[in-house]
Amino acid sequence: LPYDASTGLLDLVLPVGISFYTFQTMSYSLDIYRGRLQPTRDPVRFALFVAFFPQLVAGPIVRAVELLPQLARRVGVDWDDVSSGLNRFAMGFTKKVFIADNVAPFVDRVFGDAGSFDGVTLWLASIGFAVQCYCDFSGYSDMAIGTGRLMGFRLPENFRFPFTAVNVADFWRRWHITLYSFMRDYLYFALGGSRVGPARLILNAMITMTLVGFWHGADWQFVVWGIYNGLLIVGHRILGIGLGTMPRAQRLLESLPGVAFRIAATNVLFFVSFCIFRSESASAAGRALWSMFRFDTAGTRLFDPWILAAFGVVLVANVAAEQWSRRREALAADGQAANGQGPDGQGPDGQTAGGQTPAVSASRAGLAPAWQSLGYVLLLTALVLYAPSDTQAFVYFQF
């Protein structure tokens, strides 16, 4: 192994994606220990679970209880799997190539020499990295989920419109969902969760989020990033207790202007978080934040309107997708009620009822291939015209 004389440490070469499949194998062992899963007797099936290639290198983190049962059954693929898989893959590919890769050069230039730029530029770069990281990582997750669907497998969702979050806790229920839920289920609850006194609750939250930061890398800026997010969650809990005694303030925050303010405030808090995460070191993060909050005019101003336009596109898309998702869930609930279905989506005879009439389903099925083909042609044309010449590696490949 190569030896680094400057640090006195071995320069270890780690496999790509080691943190993801380490968590997956940990979930297998822990679920067996807790009695939630029976151990598999098939070494090939277990190896396929650990090395399932679509999500191996950058997630989502798939637990054994989610994937092993699918590997045990006979896999079948129908048109719905192919259609949904291709659409999901195309959506993720578009996020990565059109948005993340076009934002990356600006972000890399600013954070590569953060001390040379003024506060406004650093704010813009932090917003840019938030957009880049989201489109890059959620784009990979979309492609992994789509590839799995093409083979007949269902992988868990990893993002759910995070830029529509109304508070920091809501953000973490929407961002890198599989990591946050893993740390919550296997660490936070094991420490006592919220069933303890206030001091211990704060300690549990800080330990959990600090380790989430350390998971991203053994550098101080990641530890500081984890501590910062822990403080945000603790502050949210304390603020929530205080607002519980002020009903008028609660009603104001639940109004449309109040919700817009909460979304804006949450995004600003996480722009700061992304600045810490992307900085070259903890000291560089401190200097960058000092310049940002003073709106320091010393240094070069590098303004790129494409960054704000990209964030606007992502924000509007998140809001629209959130509203569409809620409307679809409401329609599904109404359909279950109209068909006499229970909460599990089954009718009295145990068969799943369709949510559409046969005529509507047939019409849509007949039109879907033509519209999808046109969409793919337009996507490929746009790739040729607007894709960046210099492709970027996925951000989470380094974790």
FENMOCOR-V920581 format. One record per residue. PSI is psi in whole degrees, 0 to 359 (* if undefined). Layout:
psi=PSI
psi=PSI
This chain:
psi=140
psi=146
psi=130
psi=107
psi=332
psi=329
psi=345
psi=21
psi=157
psi=136
psi=88
psi=142
psi=116
psi=147
psi=149
psi=134
psi=18
psi=325
psi=327
psi=310
psi=344
psi=315
psi=323
psi=316
psi=328
psi=317
psi=323
psi=310
psi=317
psi=322
psi=325
psi=317
psi=322
psi=0
psi=16
psi=351
psi=140
psi=136
psi=142
psi=144
psi=2
psi=107
psi=329
psi=317
psi=319
psi=317
psi=323
psi=323
psi=315
psi=321
psi=30
psi=109
psi=327
psi=322
psi=13
psi=316
psi=341
psi=24
psi=182
psi=158
psi=117
psi=125
psi=157
psi=323
psi=343
psi=326
psi=322
psi=317
psi=328
psi=326
psi=337
psi=338
psi=168
psi=124
psi=132
psi=143
psi=128
psi=182
psi=324
psi=321
psi=315
psi=313
psi=310
psi=320
psi=316
psi=318
psi=317
psi=319
psi=316
psi=321
psi=315
psi=320
psi=320
psi=315
psi=314
psi=308
psi=315
psi=324
psi=299
psi=312
psi=335
psi=334
psi=330
psi=315
psi=319
psi=314
psi=314
psi=321
psi=316
psi=309
psi=343
psi=336
psi=62
psi=329
psi=347
psi=354
psi=157
psi=177
psi=320
psi=317
psi=321
psi=322
psi=316
psi=320
psi=324
psi=318
psi=318
psi=319
psi=327
psi=316
psi=314
psi=311
psi=318
psi=309
psi=327
psi=308
psi=314
psi=330
psi=316
psi=316
psi=318
psi=316
psi=323
psi=315
psi=318
psi=319
psi=318
psi=319
psi=324
psi=334
psi=3
psi=11
psi=147
psi=117
psi=154
psi=151
psi=146
psi=344
psi=147
psi=76
psi=61
psi=335
psi=2
psi=7
psi=140
psi=353
psi=174
psi=324
psi=320
psi=322
psi=315
psi=346
psi=353
psi=341
psi=128
psi=58
psi=320
psi=327
psi=312
psi=317
psi=327
psi=310
psi=325
psi=312
psi=323
psi=347
psi=302
psi=313
psi=326
psi=330
psi=354
psi=347
psi=228
psi=7
psi=27
psi=179
psi=168
psi=317
psi=316
psi=325
psi=316
psi=317
psi=317
psi=316
psi=318
psi=319
psi=314
psi=310
psi=328
psi=319
psi=329
psi=318
psi=315
psi=330
psi=328
psi=341
psi=151
psi=54
psi=152
psi=329
psi=330
psi=323
psi=315
psi=320
psi=317
psi=317
psi=318
psi=315
psi=326
psi=317
psi=323
psi=316
psi=318
psi=315
psi=322
psi=318
psi=317
psi=317
psi=321
psi=321
psi=318
psi=319
psi=339
psi=340
psi=3
psi=82
psi=326
psi=319
psi=322
psi=316
psi=322
psi=317
psi=337
psi=349
psi=168
psi=313
psi=324
psi=318
psi=318
psi=319
psi=318
psi=320
psi=316
psi=315
psi=319
psi=317
psi=320
psi=316
psi=323
psi=341
psi=320
psi=316
psi=317
psi=329
psi=315
psi=314
psi=319
psi=343
psi=156
psi=336
psi=171
psi=321
psi=321
psi=322
psi=318
psi=317
psi=320
psi=317
psi=321
psi=317
psi=322
psi=314
psi=341
psi=353
psi=50
psi=130
psi=352
psi=139
psi=173
psi=137
psi=121
psi=101
psi=125
psi=104
psi=339
psi=329
psi=312
psi=323
psi=319
psi=318
psi=321
psi=317
psi=314
psi=318
psi=312
psi=319
psi=320
psi=314
psi=315
psi=318
psi=323
psi=316
psi=319
psi=319
psi=317
psi=320
psi=319
psi=319
psi=321
psi=318
psi=321
psi=320
psi=320
psi=321
psi=321
psi=318
psi=319
psi=330
psi=7
psi=28
psi=153
psi=184
psi=345
psi=4
psi=13
psi=148
psi=181
psi=335
psi=4
psi=359
psi=144
psi=127
psi=144
psi=150
psi=357
psi=160
psi=154
psi=325
psi=316
psi=316
psi=316
psi=321
psi=314
psi=322
psi=324
psi=327
psi=335
psi=310
psi=320
psi=313
psi=320
psi=319
psi=317
psi=318
psi=320
psi=323
psi=315
psi=321
psi=314
psi=322
psi=316
psi=324
psi=315
psi=322
psi=322
psi=354
psi=142
psi=149
psi=333
psi=104
psi=151
psi=142
psi=153
psi=137
psi=316
psi=4
psi=335
psi=352
psi=*
